[in-house]
């Protein structure tokens, strides 16, 4: 299923990575944030929504990245270059991520920054929406978000524009250790 997801997600311009351990994913994130020049100034912030991944890693590496904030506000997210949040599921047949985004910080970091980094436990991968609906409880979520690739829109003349209504880049990071492998 992972290969199918990757093919579909990359087909809509997402970047997909997979790591066996939390430590490998953390190392990738720190290098990614540094490569993107995350800094303590507007337009360069990084914002990280609270999630299970943070409880599973050594924060010291992340705290060493100047400009990476764990207290998410609307203003900080609007001034951020990179937003990081954890997704709950991934649908292989469409390359779609699904998140219970009832918590406002998850919505802010996935919609306002220029780049959205989406963490996902590989065990959250499902073949399709019917399989996801069998596991999910959409009736108990206040806000479900479904994300397929970076933000895109087209005007009446069919001119495609990326990043107008959300991030212009989507980086998906699967982590096997967060919940097993499929």
JOURVEN-V541130 format. One record per residue. N is the residue number from 0. RES is the residue in one letter. PHI is phi in whole degrees, -180 to 180 (none if undefined). Layout:
# JOURVEN-V541130
n->N res->RES phi->PHI
n->N res->RES phi->PHI
This chain:
# JOURVEN-V541130
n->0 res->X phi->none
n->1 res->X phi->-59
n->2 res->X phi->-63
n->3 res->X phi->-65
n->4 res->X phi->-57
n->5 res->X phi->-58
n->6 res->X phi->-60
n->7 res->X phi->-67
n->8 res->X phi->-67
n->9 res->X phi->-67
n->10 res->X phi->-66
n->11 res->X phi->-114
n->12 res->X phi->76
n->13 res->X phi->-84
n->14 res->X phi->-106
n->15 res->X phi->-124
n->16 res->X phi->-130
n->17 res->X phi->-140
n->18 res->X phi->-131
n->19 res->X phi->-74
n->20 res->X phi->-123
n->21 res->X phi->-61
n->22 res->X phi->-62
n->23 res->X phi->-65
n->24 res->X phi->-66
n->25 res->X phi->-62
n->26 res->X phi->-60
n->27 res->X phi->-59
n->28 res->X phi->-60
n->29 res->X phi->-62
n->30 res->X phi->-64
n->31 res->X phi->-63
n->32 res->X phi->-61
n->33 res->X phi->-68
n->34 res->X phi->-64
n->35 res->X phi->-87
n->36 res->X phi->58
n->37 res->X phi->-61
n->38 res->X phi->-147
n->39 res->X phi->-85
n->40 res->X phi->-155
n->41 res->X phi->-54
n->42 res->X phi->88
n->43 res->X phi->-126
n->44 res->X phi->-62
n->45 res->X phi->-122
n->46 res->X phi->-126
n->47 res->X phi->-127
n->48 res->X phi->-73
n->49 res->X phi->-57
n->50 res->X phi->-164
n->51 res->X phi->-59
n->52 res->X phi->-58
n->53 res->X phi->-63
n->54 res->X phi->-74
n->55 res->X phi->-101
n->56 res->X phi->-125
n->57 res->X phi->-83
n->58 res->X phi->-64
n->59 res->X phi->-57
n->60 res->X phi->-65
n->61 res->X phi->-74
n->62 res->X phi->-64
n->63 res->X phi->-75
n->64 res->X phi->-88
n->65 res->X phi->-62
n->66 res->X phi->92
n->67 res->X phi->-92
n->68 res->X phi->-111
n->69 res->X phi->-107
n->70 res->X phi->-98
n->71 res->X phi->-93
n->72 res->X phi->-122
n->73 res->X phi->-60
n->74 res->X phi->-65
n->75 res->X phi->-66
n->76 res->X phi->-65
n->77 res->X phi->-67
n->78 res->X phi->-97
n->79 res->X phi->-95
n->80 res->X phi->-87
n->81 res->X phi->-125
n->82 res->X phi->-120
n->83 res->X phi->-123
n->84 res->X phi->-145
n->85 res->X phi->-104
n->86 res->X phi->-89
n->87 res->X phi->-99
n->88 res->X phi->-144
n->89 res->X phi->-138
n->90 res->X phi->-105
n->91 res->X phi->-64
n->92 res->X phi->-70
n->93 res->X phi->-123
n->94 res->X phi->71
n->95 res->X phi->-98
n->96 res->X phi->-99
n->97 res->X phi->-127
n->98 res->X phi->-139
n->99 res->X phi->-77
n->100 res->X phi->-103
n->101 res->X phi->-59
n->102 res->X phi->-71
n->103 res->X phi->-61
n->104 res->X phi->-63
n->105 res->X phi->-65
n->106 res->X phi->-68
n->107 res->X phi->-63
n->108 res->X phi->-76
n->109 res->X phi->-95
n->110 res->X phi->-120
n->111 res->X phi->-90
n->112 res->X phi->-68
n->113 res->X phi->-69
n->114 res->X phi->-122
n->115 res->X phi->-111
n->116 res->X phi->-101
n->117 res->X phi->-109
n->118 res->X phi->-88
n->119 res->X phi->-150
n->120 res->X phi->-68
n->121 res->X phi->-58
n->122 res->X phi->-67
n->123 res->X phi->-83
n->124 res->X phi->-74
n->125 res->X phi->-125
n->126 res->X phi->-66
n->127 res->X phi->-164
n->128 res->X phi->-64
n->129 res->X phi->-58
n->130 res->X phi->-66
n->131 res->X phi->-63
n->132 res->X phi->-62
n->133 res->X phi->-67
n->134 res->X phi->-100
n->135 res->X phi->-83
n->136 res->X phi->-126
n->137 res->X phi->-61
n->138 res->X phi->-72
n->139 res->X phi->-101
n->140 res->X phi->-95
n->141 res->X phi->-80
n->142 res->X phi->-157
n->143 res->X phi->-102
n->144 res->X phi->-113
n->145 res->X phi->-121
n->146 res->X phi->-124
n->147 res->X phi->-126
n->148 res->X phi->76
n->149 res->X phi->-66
n->150 res->X phi->-60
n->151 res->X phi->-148
n->152 res->X phi->-151
n->153 res->X phi->-134
n->154 res->X phi->-84
n->155 res->X phi->-63
n->156 res->X phi->-91
n->157 res->X phi->65
n->158 res->X phi->-91
n->159 res->X phi->-78
n->160 res->X phi->-128
n->161 res->X phi->-101
n->162 res->X phi->86
n->163 res->X phi->-75
n->164 res->X phi->-110
n->165 res->X phi->165
n->166 res->X phi->-59
n->167 res->X phi->-90
n->168 res->X phi->-138
n->169 res->X phi->-123
n->170 res->X phi->-114
n->171 res->X phi->-105
n->172 res->X phi->-122
n->173 res->X phi->-84
n->174 res->X phi->-130
n->175 res->X phi->-64
n->176 res->X phi->-66
n->177 res->X phi->-68
n->178 res->X phi->173
n->179 res->X phi->96
n->180 res->X phi->-127
n->181 res->X phi->-107
